[in-house]
Amino acid sequence: MNETIVIDWMTEKDWEQVRTIYEEGIATGNATFETNAPAWEKWDEKHARECRLVVRSATAILGWAALTPVSNRNVYAGVAEVSIYISKKSKGMGVGSRLLAALIAESEKQGYWTLQSGIFPENTASLRLHKKQGFREVGRRERIGKMNGVWRDTVLLERRSVKIGMDDEI
């Protein structure tokens, strides 16, 4: 990649490009059970405000990542699910690795001790990306959801921080 890219905070102004990248992922049929991208307000309500990142070039957003808390119960305050999407034109350029590494670092600054991802087994690029960044396979959730009338499995991966949650101070 010859152009300069930066990891930056996602803002509402980024939503049009973020949504387009999300829709590219949805269209593959192997990125999410979602069938369409929501309006900004609904997306904003669901995702943790302190952990939303984009990869920017001089002209476009190349990818985005965000965390969704797994529960509003206090005991799970440091556990979140990862969403990461890379634009079709940027795949295979290292954007995903840089973005996921930055999201992990930011999640630890914000007190998250466990990150998890449910990934379709067919999405081998995402599985490789997560494993490269220290996620381990917990197991396969068979027939966890129906998509277009077909039962789908997901592979559950998690990453435990070695910096957060290692003592009794939580």
Contact map, one row per residue, 1 for C-alpha under 8 A:
11110000000000000000000000000000000000000000000000000000000000000000000000000000000000000000100000000000000000000000000000000000000000000000000000000000000000000000000000
11110000000000000000000000000000000000000000000000000000000000000000000000000000000000000000000000000000000000000000000000000000000000000000000000000000000000000000000000
11111000000000000000000000000000000000000000000000000000110000000000000000000000000000000000000000000000000000000000000000000000000000000000000000000000000000000000000000
11111100000000000000000000000000000000000000000000000000110000000000000000000000000000000000000000000000000000000000000000000000000000000000000000000000000000000000000000
00111110000000000000000000000000000000000000000000000011110000000000000000000000000000000000000000000000000000000000000000000000000000000000000000000000000000000000000000
00011111000000000000000000000000000000000000000000000011100000000000000000000000000000000000000000000000000000000000000000000000000000000000000000000000000000000000000000
00001111100000000000000000000000000000000000000000001111000000000000000000000000000000000000000000100100000000000000000000000000000000000000000000000000000000000000000000
00000111110000000000000000000000000000000000000000001111000000000000000000000000000000000000000000000000000000000000000000000000000000000000000000000000000000000000000000
00000011111000000000000000000000000000000000000000011100000000000000000000000000000000000000000000000000000000000000000000000000000000000000000000000000000000000000000000
00000001111101000000000000000000000000000000000000011100000000010000000000000000000000000000000000000000000000000000000000000000000000000000000000000000000000000000000000
00000000111111100000000000000000000000000000000000000000000000000000000000000000000000000000000000000000000000000000000000000000000000000000000000000000000000000000000000
00000000011111100000000000000000000000010000000000000000000000000000000000000000000000000000000000000000000000000000000000000000000000000000000000000000000000000000000000
00000000001111110000000000000000000000000000000000000000000000000000000000000000000000000000000000000000000000000000000000000000000000000000000000000000000000000000000000
00000000011111111100000000000000000000000000000000000000000010000000000000000000000000000000000000000000000000000000000000000000000000000000000000000000000000000000000000
00000000001111111110000000000000000000010000000000000000000000000000000000000000000000000000000000000000000000000000000000000000000000000000000000000000000000000000000000
00000000000011111111000000000000000000000000000000000000000000000000000000000000000000000000000000000000000000000000000000000000000000000000000000000000000000000000000000
00000000000001111111100000000000000000000000000000000000000110000000000000000000000000000000000000000000000000000000000000000000000000000000000000000000000000000000000000
00000000000001111111110000000000000000000000000000000000000010110000000000000000000000000000000000000000000000000000000000000000000000000000000000000000000000000000000000
00000000000000111111111000000000000010000000000000000000000000000000000000000000000000000000000000000000000000000000000000000000000000000000000000000000000000000000000000
00000000000000011111111100000000000000000000000000000000000000000000000000000000000000000000000000000000000000000000000000000000000000000000000000000000000000000000000000
00000000000000001111111110000000000000000000000000000000000000100000000000000000000011110000000000000000000000000000000000000000000000000000000000000000000000000000000000
00000000000000000111111111000000000010000000000000000000000000000000000000000000000010000000000000000000000000000000000000000000000000000000000000000000000000000000000000
00000000000000000011111111100000000110000000000000000000000000000000000000000000000000000000000000000000000000000000000000000000000000000000000000000000000000000000000000
00000000000000000001111111110000000000000000000000000000000000000000000000000000000000110000000000000000000000000000000000000000000000000000000000000000000000000000000000
00000000000000000000111111111111000000000000000000000000000000000000000000000000000010000000000000000000000000000000000000000000000000000000000000000000000000000000000000
00000000000000000000011111111111111100000000000000000000000000000000000000000000000000000000000000000000000000000000000000000000000000000000000000000000000000000000000000
00000000000000000000001111111000000000000000000000000000000000000000000000000000000000000000000000000000000000000000000000000000000000000000000000000000000000000000000000
00000000000000000000000111111110000000000000000000000000000000000000000000000000000000000000000000000000000000000000000000000000000000000000000000000000000000000000000000
00000000000000000000000011111111100000000000000000000000000000000000000000000000000000000000000000000000000000000000000000000000000000000000000000000000000000000000000000
00000000000000000000000011011111000000000000000000000000000000000000000000000000000000000000000000000000000000000000000101100000000000000000000000000000000000000000000000
00000000000000000000000011011111100000000000000000000000000000000000000000000000000000000000000000000000000000000000001100100000000000000000000000000000000000000000000000
00000000000000000000000011001111111000000000000000000000000000000000000000000000000000000000000000000000000000000000001100000000000000000000000000000000000000000000000000
00000000000000000000000001001011111000000000000000000000000000000000000000000000000000000000000000000000000000000000000000000000000000000000000010100000000000000000000000
00000000000000000000000001000001111110000000000000000000000000000000000000000000000000000000000000000000000000000000000000000000000000000000000000000000000000000000000000
00000000000000000000000001000001111110000000000000000000000000000000000000000000000000000000000000000000000000000000000000000000000000000000000000000000000000000000000000
00000000000000000000001001000000011111000000000000000000000000000000000000000000000000000000000000000000000000000000000000000000000000000000000000000000000000000000000000
00000000000000000010011000000000011111100000000000000000000000000000000000000000000000000000000000000000000000000000000000000000000000000000000000000000000000000000000000
00000000000000000000000000000000000111111110000000000000000000000000000000000000000000000000000000000000000000000000000000000000000000000000000000000000000000000000000000
00000000000000000000000000000000000011111110000000000000000000000000000000000000000000000000000000000000000000000000000000000000000000000000000000000000000000000000000000
00000000000100100000000000000000000001111111000000000000000000000000000000000000000000000000000000000000000000000000000000000000000000000000000000000000000000000000000000
00000000000000000000000000000000000001111111100000000000000000000000000000000000000000000000000000000000000000000000000000000000000000000000000000000000000000000000000000
00000000000000000000000000000000000001111111110000000000000000000000000000000000000000000000000000000000000000000000000000000000000000000000000000000000000000000000000000
00000000000000000000000000000000000001111111111000000000000000000000000000000000000000000000000000000000000000000000000000000000000000000000000000000000000000000000000000
00000000000000000000000000000000000000011111111110000000000000000000000000000000000000000000000000000000000000000000000000000000000000000000000000000000000000000000000000
00000000000000000000000000000000000000001111111000000000000000000000000000000000000000000000000000000000000000000000000000000000000000000000000000000000000000000000000000
00000000000000000000000000000000000000000111111100000000000000000001000000000000000000000000000000000000000000000000000000000000000000000000000000000000000000000000000000
00000000000000000000000000000000000000000011111110010000000000000111100000000000000000000000000000000000000000000000000000000000000000000000000000000000000000000000000000
00000000000000000000000000000000000000000001011111110000000000000111100000000000000000000000000000000000000000000000000000000000000000000000000000000000000000000000000000
00000000000000000000000000000000000000000001001111110000000000000000000000000000000000000000000000000000000000000000000000000000000000000000000000000000000000000000000000
00000000000000000000000000000000000000000000000111110000000000000000000000000000000000000000000000000000000001000000000000000000000000000000000000000000000000000000000000
00000000000000000000000000000000000000000000000111111000000000000110000000000000000000000000000000000010011001000000000000000000000000000000000000000000000000000000000000
00000000110000000000000000000000000000000000001111111100000000011110000000000000000000000000000000000010000000000000000000000000000000000000000000000000000000000000000000
00000011110000000000000000000000000000000000000000111110000000011100000000000000000000000000000000100010000000000000000000000000000000000000000000000000000000000000000000
00000011110000000000000000000000000000000000000000011111000011111000000000000000000000000000000000100000000000000000000000000000000000000000000000000000000000000000000000
00001111000000000000000000000000000000000000000000001111100011110000000000000000000000000000001000100000000000000000000000000000000000000000000000000000000000000000000000
00001111000000000000000000000000000000000000000000000111111111100000000000000000000000000000000000000000000000000000000000000000000000000000000000000000000000000000000000
00111100000000000000000000000000000000000000000000000011111111000000000000000000000000000000000000000000000000000000000000000000000000000000000000000000000000000000000000
00111000000000000000000000000000000000000000000000000001111100000000000000000000000000000000000000000000000000000000000000000000000000000000000000000000000000000000000000
00000000000000000000000000000000000000000000000000000001111110000000000000000000000000000000000000000000000000000000000000000000000000000000000000000000000000000000000000
00000000000000001000000000000000000000000000000000000001111111000000000000000000000000000000000000000000000000000000000000000000000000000000000000000000000000000000000000
00000000000001001100000000000000000000000000000000000111101111110000000000000000000000000000000000000000000000000000000000000000000000000000000000000000000000000000000000
00000000000000000000000000000000000000000000000000000111100111110000000000000000000001101100001000000000000000000000000000000000000000000000000000000000000000000000000000
00000000000000000100100000000000000000000000000000000111000011111000000000000000000111100100001100100000000000000000000000000000000000000000000000000000000000000000000000
00000000010000000100000000000000000000000000000000011110000011111100000000000000000111000000000000100000000000000000000000000000000000000000000000000000000000000000000000
00000000000000000000000000000000000000000000000000011100000000111110000000000000011110000000000000110010000000000000000000000000000000000000000000000000000000000000000000
00000000000000000000000000000000000000000000001100111000000000011111000000000000011100000000000000000010000000000000000000000000000000000000000000000000000000000000000000
00000000000000000000000000000000000000000000001100110000000000001111100000000001111000000000000000000000000000000000000000000000000000000000000000000000000000000000000000
00000000000000000000000000000000000000000000011100000000000000000111110000000001111000000000000000000000000000000000000000000000000000000000000000000000000000000000000000
00000000000000000000000000000000000000000000001100000000000000000011111100001111100000000000000000000000000000000000000000000000000000000000000000000000000000000000000000
00000000000000000000000000000000000000000000000000000000000000000001111100010011100000000000000000000000000000000000000000000000000000000000000000000000000000000000000000
00000000000000000000000000000000000000000000000000000000000000000000111110011010000000000000000000000000000000000000000000000000000000000000000000000000000000000000000000
00000000000000000000000000000000000000000000000000000000000000000000111111011000000000000000000000000000000000000000000000000000000000000000000000000000000000000000000000
00000000000000000000000000000000000000000000000000000000000000000000001111111000000000000000000000000000000000000000000000000000000000000000000000000000000000000000000000
00000000000000000000000000000000000000000000000000000000000000000000000111111000000000000000000000000000000000000000000000000000000000000000000000000000000000000000000000
00000000000000000000000000000000000000000000000000000000000000000000000011111100000000000000000000000000000000000000000000000000000000000000000000000000000000000000000000
00000000000000000000000000000000000000000000000000000000000000000000011111111110000000000000000000000000000000000000000000000000000000000000000000000000000000000000000000
00000000000000000000000000000000000000000000000000000000000000000000101111111110000000000000000000000000000000010000000000000000000000000000000000000000000000000000000000
00000000000000000000000000000000000000000000000000000000000000000000100000111111000000000000000000000000000000111100000000000000000000000000000000000000000000000000000000
00000000000000000000000000000000000000000000000000000000000000000000111000011111100000000000000000000000000000011111000000000000000000000000000000000000000000000000000000
00000000000000000000000000000000000000000000000000000000000000000011110000000111110000000000000000000000000000010111000000000000000000000000000000000000000000000000000000
00000000000000000000000000000000000000000000000000000000000000000011110000000011111000000000000000000000000000000011100000000000000000000000000000000000000000000000000000
00000000000000000000000000000000000000000000000000000000000000001111000000000001111100000000000000000000000000000011100000000000000000000000000000000000000000000000000000
00000000000000000000000000000000000000000000000000000000000000001111000000000000111110000000000000000000000000000000100000000000000000000000000000000000000000000000000000
00000000000000000000000000000000000000000000000000000000000000111100000000000000011111000000000100010000000000000000000000000000000000000000000000000000000000000000000000
00000000000000000000110010000000000000000000000000000000000000111000000000000000001111100000000100000000000000000000000000000000000000000000000000000000000000000000000000
00000000000000000000100000000000000000000000000000000000000001110000000000000000000111110110001100000000000000000000000000000000000000000000000000000000000000000000000000
00000000000000000000100100000000000000000000000000000000000001100000000000000000000011111110000000000000000000000000000000000000000000000000000000000000000000000000000000
00000000000000000000100100000000000000000000000000000000000000000000000000000000000001111110000000000000000000000000000000000000000000000000000000000000000000000000000000
00000000000000000000000000000000000000000000000000000000000001000000000000000000000000111110000000000000000000000000000000000000000000000000000000000000000000000000000000
00000000000000000000000000000000000000000000000000000000000001100000000000000000000001111111101000000000000000000000000000000000000000000000000000000000000000000000000000
00000000000000000000000000000000000000000000000000000000000000000000000000000000000001111111111100000000000000000000000000000000000000000000000000000000000000000000000000
00000000000000000000000000000000000000000000000000000000000000000000000000000000000000000111111000000000000000000000000000000000000000000000000000000000000000000000000000
10000000000000000000000000000000000000000000000000000000000000000000000000000000000000000111111100000000000000000000000000000000000000000000000000000000000000000000000000
00000000000000000000000000000000000000000000000000000000000000000000000000000000000000000011111111000000000000000000000000000000000000000000000000000000000000000000000000
00000000000000000000000000000000000000000000000000000010000001100000000000000000000001000111111111100000000000000000000000000000000000000000000000000000000000000000000000
00000000000000000000000000000000000000000000000000000000000000100000000000000000000111000010111111110000000000000000000000000000100000000000000000000000000000000000000000
00000000000000000000000000000000000000000000000000000000000000000000000000000000000000000000011111111000000000000000000000000000100110000000000000000000000000000000000000
00000000000000000000000000000000000000000000000000000000000000000000000000000000000000000000011111111100000000000000000000000000000000000000000000000000000000000000000000
00000010000000000000000000000000000000000000000000001110000000111000000000000000000000000000001111111110000000000000000000000000000000000000000000000000000000000000000000
00000000000000000000000000000000000000000000000000000000000000001000000000000000000100000000000111111111000000000000000000000000010010000000000000000000000000000000000000
00000000000000000000000000000000000000000000000000000000000000000000000000000000000000000000000011111111100000000000000000000000000010000000000000000000000000000000000000
00000010000000000000000000000000000000000000000000000000000000000000000000000000000000000000000001111111110000000000000000000000000000000000000000000000000000000000000000
00000000000000000000000000000000000000000000000000111000000000001100000000000000000000000000000000111111111000000000000000000000000000000000000000000000000000000000000000
00000000000000000000000000000000000000000000000000000000000000000000000000000000000000000000000000011111111100000000000000000000000000000000000000000000000000000000000000
00000000000000000000000000000000000000000000000000000000000000000000000000000000000000000000000000001111111110000000000000000000000000000000000000000000000000000000000000
00000000000000000000000000000000000000000000000000100000000000000000000000000000000000000000000000000111111111000000000000000000000000000000000000000000000000000000000000
00000000000000000000000000000000000000000000000000100000000000000000000000000000000000000000000000000011111111111000000000000000000000000000000000000000000000000000000000
00000000000000000000000000000000000000000000000000000000000000000000000000000000000000000000000000000001111111111000000000000000000000000000000000000000000000001011000000
00000000000000000000000000000000000000000000000000000000000000000000000000000000000000000000000000000000111111110000000000000000000000000000000000000000000000000000000000
00000000000000000000000000000000000000000000000001100000000000000000000000000000000000000000000000000000011111110000000000000000000000000000000000000000000000000000000000
00000000000000000000000000000000000000000000000000000000000000000000000000000100000000000000000000000000001111111000000000000000000000000000000000000000000000000001000000
00000000000000000000000000000000000000000000000000000000000000000000000000001111000000000000000000000000001111111110000000000000000000000000000000000000000000001001000000
00000000000000000000000000000000000000000000000000000000000000000000000000000110000000000000000000000000001100111110000000000000000000000000000000000000000000011111100000
00000000000000000000000000000000000000000000000000000000000000000000000000000111000000000000000000000000000000011111000000000000000000000000000000000000000001111000000000
00000000000000000000000000000000000000000000000000000000000000000000000000000011110000000000000000000000000000011111100000000000000000000000000000000000000001110000000000
00000000000000000000000000000000000000000000000000000000000000000000000000000011110000000000000000000000000000000111110000000000000000100000000000000000000111100000000000
00000000000000000000000000000000000000000000000000000000000000000000000000000000111000000000000000000000000000000011111000000000000000000000000000000000001111000000000000
00000000000000000000000000000000000000000000000000000000000000000000000000000000000000000000000000000000000000000001111100000000000000000000000000000000011110000000000000
00000000000000000000000000000011000000000000000000000000000000000000000000000000000000000000000000000000000000000000111110100110000000000000000000000000011110000000000000
00000000000000000000000000000111000000000000000000000000000000000000000000000000000000000000000000000000000000000000011111100000000000000000000000000001111000000000000000
00000000000000000000000000000000000000000000000000000000000000000000000000000000000000000000000000000000000000000000001111110010000000000000000000000000111000000000000000
00000000000000000000000000000100000000000000000000000000000000000000000000000000000000000000000000000000000000000000000111110000000000000000000000000000000000000000000000
00000000000000000000000000000110000000000000000000000000000000000000000000000000000000000000000000000000000000000000001111111110000000000000000000000000000000000000000000
00000000000000000000000000000000000000000000000000000000000000000000000000000000000000000000000000000000000000000000000011111111000000000000000000000000000000000000000000
00000000000000000000000000000000000000000000000000000000000000000000000000000000000000000000000000000000000000000000000000111111100000000000000000000000000000000000000000
00000000000000000000000000000000000000000000000000000000000000000000000000000000000000000000000000000000000000000000001000111111110000000000000000000000000000000000000000
00000000000000000000000000000000000000000000000000000000000000000000000000000000000000000000000000000000000000000000001010111111111000000000000000000000000000000000000000
00000000000000000000000000000000000000000000000000000000000000000000000000000000000000000000000000000000000000000000000000011111111100000000000000000000000000000000000000
00000000000000000000000000000000000000000000000000000000000000000000000000000000000000000000000110000000000000000000000000001111111110000000000000000000000000000000000000
00000000000000000000000000000000000000000000000000000000000000000000000000000000000000000000000000010000000000000000000000000111111111110000000000000000000010000000000000
00000000000000000000000000000000000000000000000000000000000000000000000000000000000000000000000000000000000000000000000000000011111111110000000000000000000000000000000000
00000000000000000000000000000000000000000000000000000000000000000000000000000000000000000000000010000000000000000000000000000001111111100000000000000000000000000000000000
00000000000000000000000000000000000000000000000000000000000000000000000000000000000000000000000010011000000000000000000000000000111111100000000000000000000000000000000000
00000000000000000000000000000000000000000000000000000000000000000000000000000000000000000000000000000000000000000000000000000000011111110000000000000000000000100000000000
00000000000000000000000000000000000000000000000000000000000000000000000000000000000000000000000000000000000000000001000000000000011111111000000000000000000011110000000000
00000000000000000000000000000000000000000000000000000000000000000000000000000000000000000000000000000000000000000000000000000000011001111100000000000000000011100000000000
00000000000000000000000000000000000000000000000000000000000000000000000000000000000000000000000000000000000000000000000000000000000000111110000000000000001111000000000000
00000000000000000000000000000000000000000000000000000000000000000000000000000000000000000000000000000000000000000000000000000000000000011111000000000000001111000000000000
00000000000000000000000000000000000000000000000000000000000000000000000000000000000000000000000000000000000000000000000000000000000000001111100000000000001110000000000000
00000000000000000000000000000000000000000000000000000000000000000000000000000000000000000000000000000000000000000000000000000000000000000111110000000000111100000000000000
00000000000000000000000000000000000000000000000000000000000000000000000000000000000000000000000000000000000000000000000000000000000000000011111100000000111100000000000000
00000000000000000000000000000000000000000000000000000000000000000000000000000000000000000000000000000000000000000000000000000000000000000001111100000001110000000000000000
00000000000000000000000000000000000000000000000000000000000000000000000000000000000000000000000000000000000000000000000000000000000000000000111111000011110000000000000000
00000000000000000000000000000000000000000000000000000000000000000000000000000000000000000000000000000000000000000000000000000000000000000000111111000011110000000000000000
00000000000000000000000000000000100000000000000000000000000000000000000000000000000000000000000000000000000000000000000000000000000000000000001111100011100000000000000000
00000000000000000000000000000000000000000000000000000000000000000000000000000000000000000000000000000000000000000000000000000000000000000000001111111111000000000000000000
00000000000000000000000000000000100000000000000000000000000000000000000000000000000000000000000000000000000000000000000000000000000000000000000011111111000000000000000000
00000000000000000000000000000000000000000000000000000000000000000000000000000000000000000000000000000000000000000000000000000000000000000000000001111100000000000000000000
00000000000000000000000000000000000000000000000000000000000000000000000000000000000000000000000000000000000000000000000000000000000000000000000001111110000000000000000000
00000000000000000000000000000000000000000000000000000000000000000000000000000000000000000000000000000000000000000000000000000000000000000000000001111111000000000000000000
00000000000000000000000000000000000000000000000000000000000000000000000000000000000000000000000000000000000000000000000000000000000000000000001111101111100000000000000000
00000000000000000000000000000000000000000000000000000000000000000000000000000000000000000000000000000000000000000000000100000000000000000000011111100111110000000000000000
00000000000000000000000000000000000000000000000000000000000000000000000000000000000000000000000000000000000000000000000110000000000000000001111110000011111000000000000000
00000000000000000000000000000000000000000000000000000000000000000000000000000000000000000000000000000000000000000000011110000000000000000001111100000001111100000000000000
00000000000000000000000000000000000000000000000000000000000000000000000000000000000000000000000000000000000000000000111110000000000000001111100000000000111110000000000000
00000000000000000000000000000000000000000000000000000000000000000000000000000000000000000000000000000000000000000001111000000000000000001111100000000000011111000000000000
00000000000000000000000000000000000000000000000000000000000000000000000000000000000000000000000000000000000000000001111000000000010000111110000000000000001111100000000000
00000000000000000000000000000000000000000000000000000000000000000000000000000000000000000000000000000000000000000111100000000000000000111100000000000000000111110000000000
00000000000000000000000000000000000000000000000000000000000000000000000000000000000000000000000000000000000000000111000000000000000001110000000000000000000011111000000000
00000000000000000000000000000000000000000000000000000000000000000000000000000000000000000000000000000000000000001110000000000000000000100000000000000000000001111100000000
00000000000000000000000000000000000000000000000000000000000000000000000000000000000000000000000000000000000100011100000000000000000000000000000000000000000000111111100000
00000000000000000000000000000000000000000000000000000000000000000000000000000000000000000000000000000000000000001000000000000000000000000000000000000000000000011111110000
00000000000000000000000000000000000000000000000000000000000000000000000000000000000000000000000000000000000100001000000000000000000000000000000000000000000000001111110000
00000000000000000000000000000000000000000000000000000000000000000000000000000000000000000000000000000000000100111000000000000000000000000000000000000000000000001111111000
00000000000000000000000000000000000000000000000000000000000000000000000000000000000000000000000000000000000000001000000000000000000000000000000000000000000000001111111111
00000000000000000000000000000000000000000000000000000000000000000000000000000000000000000000000000000000000000000000000000000000000000000000000000000000000000000111111100
00000000000000000000000000000000000000000000000000000000000000000000000000000000000000000000000000000000000000000000000000000000000000000000000000000000000000000001111111
00000000000000000000000000000000000000000000000000000000000000000000000000000000000000000000000000000000000000000000000000000000000000000000000000000000000000000000111111
00000000000000000000000000000000000000000000000000000000000000000000000000000000000000000000000000000000000000000000000000000000000000000000000000000000000000000000101111
00000000000000000000000000000000000000000000000000000000000000000000000000000000000000000000000000000000000000000000000000000000000000000000000000000000000000000000101111
